[in-house]
């Protein structure tokens, strides 16, 4: 997949959306992350009766990529069943920032082939980094 193929990445996020487990909010979210070597990993939200234990779609997608040995994300797409341009929450933004640079595009599906585009740096400026903690980012 080309790094600039937002429509294809959004489509992969939409495919993941169908598997969402949302008996409480009924608000489906799907996400797709593109890794540096062109692989795409997807995730959907998974709710829990204890709301704080819910998994967010972006976290699931990143976790799948990390599980497969990837440590660099070059693009992200997020969609919801509402096609309302949902953006990653603060927690997910920090998770994405752990594996992506400030210039990583984040495509937020607004429906009908349209999307809002942000950079990760716009969504979470001055993120907490391994370097801020005195950790070599290449060793993390």
N, C-alpha and C positions, 0 to 999 in steps of 0.2 A: 504494500500500500504506500502511496506517495504521502509524505508528511503533510502536504497541503490539501489532501483529499478530505475536506471536512464532511461532505455529504456521505461518503462511504463510512467514515468513522461514526457519524450520527446514526446511520442505518444499523451498524453493529450494536450500538447502545440501545436502539429500539428493539432489536432482537432479544437482548438480555432482559429488557423490561418485562417481557411476557412471563418470565420465571419469578418475578417479584412475589414475596410472601408478605402481604400487607393487610392482615385481617382487622387491624385496629384503625389505622389512618385511611386505608383504602387509597393511598397515594403511592402509585408505582414510580420507581426511579430506576433507570438503567444507565450504565456508564461503560465507556470503552477507553482504554489507554493504548497508545501506540508507543512501542519501545524503539530504542535507537536502531535496532536491526530490522525494523519493519514488521514485527509481530504485533498482533492486536490481542488484548485480553479484555474480557468483559466482566461485568458484575451487575447485580441487582440488589435492591434493598431487601433485608430480611428482618422483619419486626419480631418483637418478643413482648410478652405480657408485662415484663419489667422494661419499660420504654428505654431506659438508659443502656440496656444491653443490645439494642437494635444494631444491626450492621448496615452501613451505608453502601450504596452501589459503588462509589468510587473506592472505598476501602477494599471491597471484595475484588474489584478489578486490579488494584495495585497489589493486593495480596497474591492473586493468581500469577501476576507477572513476576513478583519476587520469588514465589515458590518455584517458578520455572527458571530462576537464575538471572533475571533481568534487574538491573539497577539504574536504568536511565529511561525516563519517559520523555517523549518528544511532542506529544499532542494528547488532548483529552476531549472526549465528547460526553455530554450529559443530556439526558432527556427525561421527561416524565409522561405519564399517561395523559396529563392535561396539555402537554406541549406548550407550557407557559414560560419557557426560557429559564427554568430553574438553574441556579448556579450552585456549585459545591458549597457546603456549609463551612464554617471556620475550621472545624476539626479536619474535614476532608482536604481543605486547602493546605493545611500544614502537612498532611500526609503526602499529598501530591508534590509539595515543595521539597520533601525529603529526597525525591527521585527525579525532579525536573527543575530546570533553570527558570529564571524570571521570564524569559521570552517564550516559554512553552505556550502554544495557543490552547485556549479552552473554548470549545464550541458548545453553546447552550441552545438546544433545539426549541424553536418557537413555532414549529409546524409549517406545513405546506412548502417544504424545501427551503425554509428560511432559518437563520440562527443568529444569535448574538455572539460576537467573538471578543474575547478578552485575552490578555496574557496572564499567566499565573502571577507575575509580579504586580499587575494591576489589582488582582483579586486579593492578594496577600502581600502587601509591601513589608519590607523589613522583617521577613520571616526568621524564625529561630533556625539556625544552621548548626551542623556539627562543629564548624569552626568557632562559633560563639561559645561552645562548650569546651573548647580546647582539644577537640578531636580532629584528627586529620580526615577530611571528607573522603579521601581515597581509601582509608583504612576502615571506614564505617561500614 
